[in-house]
């Protein structure tokens, strides 16, 4: 059998293992071992149960699965099907593990006042893992233009704008006898929508410039003759900035050849700067990130797109951002996004672990990789690791059962470690320290312990262990040098009041974003309280908050965590009132509304909540900066014949930090090893080609 060593148990590594063992034939061919530091799988998506605090769920941050995660949903669906839990199990299927959600609350800042924009996305029930829901550019553009027309007609109502005498000749020809500005704008949008099919049949060299001129006219006429005088009207501003963003993106894609050459062709540009070059208005891009229009700003907040965690330096590659936002907005299979009905460790990684162990996959927990060697500069010949903790039985059983759900604890199961109680008392953390108890290094050898290697460790941790590979391969070295990651921070609040009583304008099935930096994203997660163990008088709600955390060179993990606590407290005092107005009296947060099993008083009640800084190199979020994203390597492009790459940091099509990107990458790594034709939806730009609209 071919021995495959998978280094790292996050989404990329686990989906590689799942694909490589997905059929009896593959299981006969490959012997798979996953090497994971510490006691749990999940990487940046890991969660833990705190047994001392009601078995509460503690996440690295806020995790939701967006509707365009075709490959991720298909694989986890297959996992639950194979797991075949009884229907009495709380998480017996993918349908019971996720709750579909359609509601978002995006905030608009006007004159230092935040205005919530509550919207509900329509559901598009398309099967996961198929090409059926993948859109065409022309169909998307037609839908966007028609939406803009209908929305403008509703805003305009019975009002009329002044007449104008000078319009472009094509407008006068298309709309003879019409001079009133409102009717011209509406008529132009309708004209563009009606003409798209005809335009498609014309020569692209003539079609695209002409369409760009028409789109630019409609966008700029909306501003010059309507929105500029109403920009303090929240509804008008939301409408115009959304139209401005979408139409400008379409103009840029047409003008810069994205339809023919793919999104990569504009990845050398920063998104907002690229949009500005194609005519985006200042009201949309804003004088600061907080004044940026919510539709555009949400792109940055959702993927933590701030270099070094500095909210004054937002940056994301234009092609990557547009590709993923189009997929998000146009392929929301079943719902815009879904929330897990437990921790991500419970809903995702525990089922994967159980299925994979049944298939014969071995897991070597407490295995911290310290070096990957290449003696011949062509293959990986050795892997050095630290077996961090001595096991009593030689194997480690990682899961505990909470409320009938197999889960990962928030700390090791000390009773399975030699001298475990002493290690626990000493406060050892096997996720932050490679060799806390000075264990001897173990060396894995090619041909003995492995034949193929899958590098599924996050890119932030790779420079420390891949020096030999970088020295042997300039492209690999460039990839490491170009990779950018960012620290994130998160905290969770358990409250005596439910989300309605707190006054949040959304609901428990909503997601809020584009709010104050750096903690710009919030979601009520009260639906997971049933999976925790609080008794009859437990909390009524729990909220998750997250955002970036700025880099401070030389800072320890404890110092980063302390800074995250300080930032959370400042947010509660100064900014939380906009989200939870009823939790305040005369502008002062009611600390007694925090659920605190330890019954402290005042601000000290926060000490019973949960906060963290994701500062370790393996926990930092992967960014997609302009130009640098072009240096990513694909799953089969490591330059070493037996080394495949897996993770959201690879060149995988999405090229962004998310579960779907890591899943695609894992499937690509498994395909590169086995040559098996795994189905991978939308891994390239073929779905966005110059095909005629339906």
N, C-alpha and C positions, 0 to 999 in steps of 0.2 A: 504493500500500500504506500501511497504518497503521503508523507507526513507534512502537515501544514501547521505552522506556528503563527497564530494570530496574536499580535501584540496590541493589547488594548481592548476593553470590553464596553466601549460606547456603542452608539448606533452603527457606525461604520463597521466595526469589528464583528458585532453580533449579527448584522444582516449578511455579512460575508459568510459567517459560519452557517447561518440558516440556509442560504442559497446553496452552499457547497455540500450540504447534507440533505437536500430537499427531495431526493429520489433514492430508492434502494440501490440503484446502480452507482450513484455518486457516493453513497455511504460505503459501498464496497471498495471504492477506488481511493477515498481520502480518509485519512486519520487526522482529526482536527483537535488541536489543543489551543485554548484561549488563556493567555497570560494576563492577569489583571492585578494591579497594585491594590493594596488594601482589601477590604472584605466585601465590596459590592460592585455590581455592574452599573453601567449607566453613563459614566463620564460626566459631561456637563448636564446630562439629563437625570442624574441619580437623585433619588430621594430616600429619606429614612424615617423610621418610626421611633419617636422618643417615648420610651416606656415609662419614664419618670413623669411625663406630662401628658397623661391621657392617651398614650399611643398616637399622639398627634403627628400629622404628616409635615415633614420639613423638607422643602424643596431648595434646589440651588437657585431657583428663580421662578418666574411665571412661565409655564409651558402650556401652549395650546397647539393643536394640530389644524393647520389650515386646509380648506377644502380641496386645494389642488395637490395634496400629498397623495397622488394616485398610487405610487409604488409603496409608500410606507403603509397606507391603509390596506393595500392588497396583501402585503406580507403579514401584517399583524392579524388580519382576518384569517389567513391560512394557518397562522400559529394557533389561534383560538380554536379553529375547527379541528386541528390535529390534537390539541390538548384535551378536547372533548370533556370538559367539566360538566358535572350534573347541573340541570337547570335550576337547582336550588342554590347554586353557588352565586354570590353577589356579582361576580365578574365572570360569567360563564361564556360570554361571547363578546365579539367586538362591539356589538350593539349595546350591551350592558356595561361595557368599559368606557364608552364615550357618550356624552350628551351633546347633540348638535346645537349650535348657537348661531343666531343671525344678527343680533343687536350689537351695535358699536356706539360709543359716545366719544366723539372727537371734539376737542376744545379749540375755540378761536379766541385769540387775544386781541381786543380792540381797546385802545386807550387804557391799558393796565387793568381791564376787566375781562374775565374769562367767561365765555359763553358756550354752553354745551350744545352739541349737535347730535341728537339721538336719531339714528337711522336703522332701518331693518332691511337686510338684503333679501331678495327673493331666492327661493330654493330652486336648484336645478338638479333634479334627481337623475344623475348620470352614473352608470356603473363605475366603480373604482377600477383602476388598472386597465383602462381601455383608451383607445384613441377617439372614442365617440365624443368626449367632451372637450377635446383640444380645438381651439378656435382658429379661424382664418382672419388675417389682418383686415380684409375688406369687410367681413361680416362684423367685426368689432367696431371698425370705424363707422359703418352704417348705423349700428346700434347707438354709438356715442353721439353721432350727429342728430339722430332722431330724438334721443333723450334730451339733448340740449334744446332742440326746437320745442318739444312739448313743455319742458320746464320753463323756458322763456315765455311761452304763451300763457302759462299759468301765472307767472310773476307779473307779466304785463297786464293781464286782465282786460278791462275795458279802457285802460289809459292809452293815450297815444303820445308818441314823441314828436317833436317838431319836424316839419318837412325840410328836406335838404335838396339842393339843386344839382349838386355834383356827385355823381356815383361813377364807378368804373364802367366802361362801355358794356362789358359782359353782364353786369348787373342790370343795366338799363334794358339790354336785349332780353334778358331772362324774365324781367319783371316790368313789362311795359306799362307806363302810366302810373307806377307806384313811386311816390317820393317820401311818404311818411317814414321816418327812420325805423320805428318799431316794426312796421310791416315789411320794410326792406330787409331788416335783420332776420326776421322770422322766415320771410320768403327765401332768403339766401340759404339758410340752413335746410329748408325743405328742398330747395333746388339741388343742393349738394347731395343730400340723401337719395333723391330720385335719380341723379345722374351717375352714381357710383358704378353701377353695372355697365352703363355705356362707356364710361371712362376706362373701365378695365379693358375693353376691347380695342382701345386706341393704343398707339405706340407708347411704350413706357417713357421714352425720352421726352415725349410731348405731354403725356398724361401727368406725370408726377409734378413738374413745375406748374402746370395749369391748376392742378388740384391744390398744391401748396398755396398759390395765390388766392384761390377761393377760400380756403380755410383761414388763412391769415386775415383776409378781409372780414370774414364773419366774426372772428375773435376780436379784432381791433375795433370793429364797428360796435360790438357789444360794449366795449370799454368806453370808447369816445362818445357814444350817443346815448348810453344808458347807465352803465355801472359807475362811471367816474363821479356822477352827481349823487349817487346813492351808496357810496362805499361804506358809510357808517351803518347802513342797514345790514344786520347780520345775515339775513336770508339772501340778500343780493350778493353780498361778499362771498358767501359760501358757494353760491351758484357760479359766479363769474370765475373765481379762482379754480374751481373744479374744471370748468370749461377751458380756462386758460391753460391748465396743466395738461389736459388730455389732448386738446387740439395742437398745442405746441409740440407735444411728444410725437403726434402723428406727422406733423410737418417735418420735424427733424428726422424721423425714421424714413420718410419718403426722400428727403433731400440727401441724406447721407448713405443711401443704399442698403439700409438694414434688411429690407425685404429680400434682396438677392444675396447679400453677403453675410447675414446673420448679425446677432447682437454684439458679437466680439468686435466688429468693426468700429464700434464707438466706445469700447471699454477703455480707451486711452483718455477719455474725457470724464470730468466730474459731472454728475447728473445735473445739478442746478446750474452750473456754469454752462453746460451744453444747452440746457433749455433756454437760458438767457440769450445765448448766441442765436437762437431761433425765434426770439421775440417774446419770451415770457415777460410778463409785466411785474413791476416792482411790488405791487400789492400782493402778488402771489409768492414771490421768493422772499420778501420781507427784508427789513433792515437788520434783523437778528433771527436766530433760529426759533425763538419763541413767537416771533411775529410772522413766521412763515405760515402759509395757508395749510390747513390741517391735512388735506389730501396729499400734498407734497411732503409735508413734515412727517407724516406717519411712516413714510418709507424709511426715514432716518431713525426714528425712534424704535420701530419694530425690529430693526437689525442692528441696533446700537452703533450706528455709523458715525462715530466721533473719534477721530485720531487721538490716541493717548488718553481717551476718556475726557477730553476737553470739549465741552459743549459749544465752544466758539469755533471749532474746526470740524464741522460736519463734512464728510467725504464718502462717496460711494461711486463706483464705476457706473457710467450711464447705461451701458448695455445690460449689465447684470441686474441693476435696479429695475429697468423697464421690463425685462423678460419676466422677472418674478412677480412684479405688480400686475402685469397683464394676465399671467396665470392665476394670480390670486383673485382678480376681479372677474375673470371670464370663465374659469373652470371650477367654480365653487361647487363641487360635487356634493349633493345632498344639502350642504349648508356652507356658509362662509368659513366657519371654523368650528372645532369641537373641543370641549373641555373633557379631560379625563375624570372619571368618577372615583378616583383615588389618586395616590401619588403616582408619578411616572414610573417609579420603581415597581409599584404594585401592578399597574395596568399594562406596562410594556415589558420591563426587563425580567420580572418574575415569570410570566408566561414563556418568554423566549428561553429563559434558563431551564425551566422544567422540560420543555420540548427538546431542547438541544441535549440535555443530559440523557433523556430517553433514547435519543438517536446515537448516543455513544460519544458525544463531544466531551472532552475532558476540560475542566477548569482548574487552573493553577492560581488560586487567590494568593494574596500577599507576595506577589512577584513583581518587583520594581525593576524595570529594564534600565540598565546603566550604560550600555554601549552595544552598538551593532557594528560588527567588524567585517572587513573584506580583505582577505589576504591576497587575492588575485586581481582586485579592482574590477572584477566582472560579476561576481556573485557575493551574496552574503554568506560568509563562512563561519561566523560565530555570533552568538548573542550572550552578553553578560547580564546577569540579573541578580538581585538580592532577594533570597527567600526571607521576607521580613520577619515572620513570626513562626515559632516552632509549633507544629500541630500534634495533638495527642495521638490521633489515629492515622496521620498521614494524609487525610483528606479533610475538607472543610465543608460543612453543611450550612449555607449562608442564610436561609430563610426562616422567618418566624410567621406564625399565623395570628392575624388580628381581625376580629369580627368576621372570621371565616375566609379572610383574604390572605394569600401568601404574600409576604412583604419583606422588605429589607430593613433591618434595624438601623438606627442612627449611629451605632457603634458596633464593634466586633462582638461576636458571641464568645465572650471571654472564657467560658467553660470548656471550649474546644481547643484552647491554646495551653501549652505547657506554661505553668506559672501565670495563668491568665489573670487571676485576681491581683497578683502583684503588678502585672503590666497595666491593668486598669487603674489601680491606685496611683501608679506613677504618671498617669495621664498621657501615655504614648498615643500618638495619632499617626496611623499607618498610611494616611492619605496625603500627609504633608511632609513626612520625613522618610527618606529612602531606606535608611538603615539605623533606626533608632536604638536597637539593642545590639549593634555591632555583630551582625551575622556574617558568615563567610560568603563570598561571592560564588555563584554557580555559573558555569559556562556551558551553553548549549552549542553543539557542533553540527555542522551540515553533514548530512549522510547518516548521522546517528540519531539526533534529536529532531531534526527537521530536514525537509527537502525544499519546501516553499515557505516563504515568509510573507505575511500581510502586515504592513506597518499601519496600524489604526490608532496610533497615539496622536493626540492633538498637536497641531503644528507648533504651538508655543513651547512645547517641551522637547521638540526634536533637535535643536542645535546642541543641547547638552549631551545627546546620546548618538548623534549621527555625524560626528566629526570625521570619522574614517570615510564615510560615504561621500561627504562633501568634498573631501580632499581628492577622492578618486573620480568625481564626476562634476564638471563645472555647472551643468544644468541643474543638478541636484543642489549644489551650493547656492546658485542664484535663487532657486525656489525657496530655500531656507531664509536667505537674506531679504527676500521680497515679502515674506509672510508677515502680516500685521494682525495683532490681536488686541483686545481691550479688556480691562477689568470691568466687571459688573458688580452691582450690589442689589440686595433684595431684603425685604423684611415682610413679616406676616403678623397681622393683628387679629386676635380673637376678641369678639365683642359681645356684650350682654344684649345688644339690640340687633334686630335683623336689618337687612339692607334698606328696606322701605322705611323703617323707623329712623334710620340714619339720614335719610333725605337724599340718597343718591338718585340722580335722574334716570339712571338705567335700571337694571334688574340683576338678579343673580345669574342670568344667562347673557350677560353683556360683557364687553371689554372696552375699557376707557384708555384713550391715548392722546398724544399731542398736548399733554399738560406740561406743567412747570418742570424745567430741567433742574437737576439731572433725573429725578424720579418721575418720569413722564408717563408711566404706564401702570394701570391698576385694573384688577379684576376681582369681583366678588366670587369667592370659591366656597360659599356656604354649603353647596350640595355635597361636599366631601365630609361634612361633619358626621354623617351617619357611618362613615368608615372609621371614625375615631372613637375613643372610649372615655366619655366624660360623665356618664351617669345621668340622673334625672335633672340636674341643675347645671348643665354645661352651657357653653356659649351658644348664642343664637346666630352668629355669623362669623366668617373669617375672610379677611381681605389680603390679597397678595399685591405687593408693590415692587417695582424694579426699575433699574436704569443703569447708566454707566457710572463708573467711579474713576476719577482722574488718577493717572500714574504719579507716584512719588518715588523716585529712585532711592533704593536702599531701604525702603520700608519693609518691615517684617509682616507676616500674615496676621499676627496679633494686632499690630498697629493698623493694618488695613481694616480689620474687623472692627476695631474701636472707632475708626473714622466712619465706617458704615453706620454704626450705632448713632454717632453724633449727627450724621446727615439725616437719618430716619427721624430722630427727635426734632430736628429743626423743621423737617417737612410737616410733622404732626402739628407743631406749634403754629407754623406760618402759612401752610398751604393746604392742609387737609380739609379746612372748612368749606372750600369750594365743592369738594366731593361729598363730604358728610356734614352738611350745615347743622343738622339737628344734634350732632355730638358736641356742639359748642354753646357756651353761654357768654354772651357779650364778647365774642371773639376769643374766648379762653376754652381750650379743650377740656372736656370733662373726663379726667383720668379715671374716675370711678367707673366709667362705662367699659373700660378694658376688663376682659375676663382674666382674673389672676388667681389661680389656685393657691398661691402663697399669701394672699390677702395683704399685700403691701399697700401703702397709701401714696396718693399723689403721683408724681412722675415716676417714682420708683416702681410702679406697677408695670412699666414698660419692660423691666428686667425679666419678667416672666414670658415675654413674647419671643419671637425668633427673628434674627437678623444675621446676615453673613456678607462677607466680601469675597468674591470669586477672584482671588489674586494669584493662586498657584498657576504655574505655566500650563497645566493641563485643564484648568477651569476657565481660562480666559476665552472670550468670545472671538470667533474668527471673523475678520473684516474683509471687505472686497474693495480696496481702494483703487482709484483710476490708475492705469498703466501697470501697477504692480500685480493686479489680478491676472494679467497676461502671462506672468511667469509661473503660474501654477502648472503642475504636472498631472497627467491623467493616471488612472489606475495602473496602466501597463507602461508607463513612461519613466520609471525610476532610473533606468540606465543599468540596472543589475538584473540578470536573467531570472533570478528566483525571488525577486522582491516586488510585491505588488503594493499599491497604496490605497488606503480606504479612509474616508472621512470627509467632512464638509469643507476641508481645506484643499482638497484636490480639484483638478479641472474635471468637473462632472456634468456640465451643462448648466446647472443652476448657479454654481460657483458662489454660494452664499452660505452663511451659517444657519443651518436649519436641519430638521430631522429628514426632510425629503432629500436634500442634497447628500447627506450622509448615507441614506438608504440607496440612492442611485449609485453612489461611489462603491458601496459594499457589493451591490450586484455586479458592477463593472469589474471589481477585483475578482469576484468568483468566476465571472465569465473569462477573464484573462488567464486564470489558472486552468480551468476545466474545458474551455471552448464550448461550454453548454450554452444554447441559445436562450438565455433568460429573457423574459419580457421586461423591457424597460421603457416606460412611457415618457415621451418628451425629454429624452436625454440630449437631444440636439435641437437645432432650429428648423427642422423640416416642417414642423407644424405651422410655422409662420412664413409661408412662401407666397410667391406671386400667383396664387391660384384664384380663379374666379369665384366670387361669392355665390352662395346658393340662392 
